[in-house]
Amino acid sequence: MVTGCSALTSSKEDIMG
């Protein structure tokens, strides 16, 4: 949960980058 997508994906883009 360090990326900016962690808000939308929460556990998808956030992990992939």
N, CA, C and O atoms as a CHARMM CRD file, in Angstrom:
* protein
*
   68
    1    1 MET  N      0.84100  -1.21800   0.00000 PROA 1      0.00000
    2    1 MET  CA     0.00000   0.00000   0.00000 PROA 1      0.00000
    3    1 MET  C      0.86900   1.25700   0.00000 PROA 1      0.00000
    4    1 MET  O      0.74900   2.11600   0.87400 PROA 1      0.00000
    5    2 VAL  N      1.73000   1.34000  -0.98500 PROA 2      0.00000
    6    2 VAL  CA     2.59300   2.51200  -1.05700 PROA 2      0.00000
    7    2 VAL  C      2.32600   3.29700  -2.33100 PROA 2      0.00000
    8    2 VAL  O      2.66400   4.47500  -2.43900 PROA 2      0.00000
    9    3 THR  N      1.70900   2.61400  -3.29500 PROA 3      0.00000
   10    3 THR  CA     1.40900   3.27300  -4.56500 PROA 3      0.00000
   11    3 THR  C      0.17700   4.15600  -4.41700 PROA 3      0.00000
   12    3 THR  O     -0.42800   4.20100  -3.34600 PROA 3      0.00000
   13    4 GLY  N     -0.19600   4.85100  -5.47100 PROA 4      0.00000
   14    4 GLY  CA    -1.35500   5.74100  -5.44000 PROA 4      0.00000
   15    4 GLY  C     -2.62300   4.99600  -5.79700 PROA 4      0.00000
   16    4 GLY  O     -3.72400   5.52900  -5.65900 PROA 4      0.00000
   17    5 CYS  N     -2.47100   3.74800  -6.26200 PROA 5      0.00000
   18    5 CYS  CA    -3.62900   2.96700  -6.69300 PROA 5      0.00000
   19    5 CYS  C     -4.21000   2.14700  -5.54500 PROA 5      0.00000
   20    5 CYS  O     -5.24400   1.49600  -5.69600 PROA 5      0.00000
   21    6 SER  N     -3.54300   2.18300  -4.40700 PROA 6      0.00000
   22    6 SER  CA    -3.99800   1.40300  -3.25900 PROA 6      0.00000
   23    6 SER  C     -5.39800   1.81900  -2.82800 PROA 6      0.00000
   24    6 SER  O     -6.09600   1.06800  -2.14700 PROA 6      0.00000
   25    7 ALA  N     -5.79900   3.01900  -3.23100 PROA 7      0.00000
   26    7 ALA  CA    -7.11800   3.52200  -2.85500 PROA 7      0.00000
   27    7 ALA  C     -8.20800   2.87800  -3.70500 PROA 7      0.00000
   28    7 ALA  O     -9.31000   2.62400  -3.22000 PROA 7      0.00000
   29    8 LEU  N     -7.89900   2.61500  -4.97700 PROA 8      0.00000
   30    8 LEU  CA    -8.91400   2.05000  -5.87000 PROA 8      0.00000
   31    8 LEU  C     -8.85300   0.52300  -5.87200 PROA 8      0.00000
   32    8 LEU  O     -9.85600  -0.15800  -5.66100 PROA 8      0.00000
   33    9 THR  N     -7.65300   0.00900  -6.11500 PROA 9      0.00000
   34    9 THR  CA    -7.51300  -1.44100  -6.21700 PROA 9      0.00000
   35    9 THR  C     -7.41200  -2.08400  -4.83700 PROA 9      0.00000
   36    9 THR  O     -7.96600  -3.15900  -4.60700 PROA 9      0.00000
   37   10 SER  N     -6.70900  -1.43000  -3.92700 PROA 10     0.00000
   38   10 SER  CA    -6.60200  -1.90300  -2.54800 PROA 10     0.00000
   39   10 SER  C     -5.72400  -3.14900  -2.41500 PROA 10     0.00000
   40   10 SER  O     -5.14400  -3.37300  -1.35200 PROA 10     0.00000
   41   11 SER  N     -5.61500  -3.94800  -3.45000 PROA 11     0.00000
   42   11 SER  CA    -4.76100  -5.13400  -3.36400 PROA 11     0.00000
   43   11 SER  C     -4.52800  -5.74500  -4.74100 PROA 11     0.00000
   44   11 SER  O     -4.47800  -6.96700  -4.88600 PROA 11     0.00000
   45   12 LYS  N     -4.38800  -4.89600  -5.74500 PROA 12     0.00000
   46   12 LYS  CA    -4.15600  -5.39700  -7.09700 PROA 12     0.00000
   47   12 LYS  C     -3.04700  -4.58300  -7.75200 PROA 12     0.00000
   48   12 LYS  O     -1.90400  -5.03500  -7.82100 PROA 12     0.00000
   49   13 GLU  N     -3.36800  -3.41700  -8.22100 PROA 13     0.00000
   50   13 GLU  CA    -2.35500  -2.54700  -8.81700 PROA 13     0.00000
   51   13 GLU  C     -1.35100  -2.15000  -7.73500 PROA 13     0.00000
   52   13 GLU  O     -0.16200  -1.97100  -7.99800 PROA 13     0.00000
   53   14 ASP  N     -1.85700  -2.01900  -6.53500 PROA 14     0.00000
   54   14 ASP  CA    -1.05900  -1.59300  -5.40200 PROA 14     0.00000
   55   14 ASP  C      0.11900  -2.54600  -5.18600 PROA 14     0.00000
   56   14 ASP  O      1.21500  -2.11600  -4.82700 PROA 14     0.00000
   57   15 ILE  N     -0.11300  -3.83700  -5.40500 PROA 15     0.00000
   58   15 ILE  CA     0.94200  -4.83100  -5.23600 PROA 15     0.00000
   59   15 ILE  C      1.78400  -4.95500  -6.50500 PROA 15     0.00000
   60   15 ILE  O      3.00200  -5.11900  -6.43500 PROA 15     0.00000
   61   16 MET  N      1.12900  -4.87600  -7.66000 PROA 16     0.00000
   62   16 MET  CA     1.83800  -4.99400  -8.93500 PROA 16     0.00000
   63   16 MET  C      2.67700  -3.75300  -9.20100 PROA 16     0.00000
   64   16 MET  O      3.75000  -3.84900  -9.79800 PROA 16     0.00000
   65   17 GLY  N      2.21100  -2.61300  -8.77500 PROA 17     0.00000
   66   17 GLY  CA     2.94200  -1.38000  -8.98300 PROA 17     0.00000
   67   17 GLY  C      2.06600  -0.46900  -9.77300 PROA 17     0.00000
   68   17 GLY  O      2.46300   0.65500 -10.08200 PROA 17     0.00000
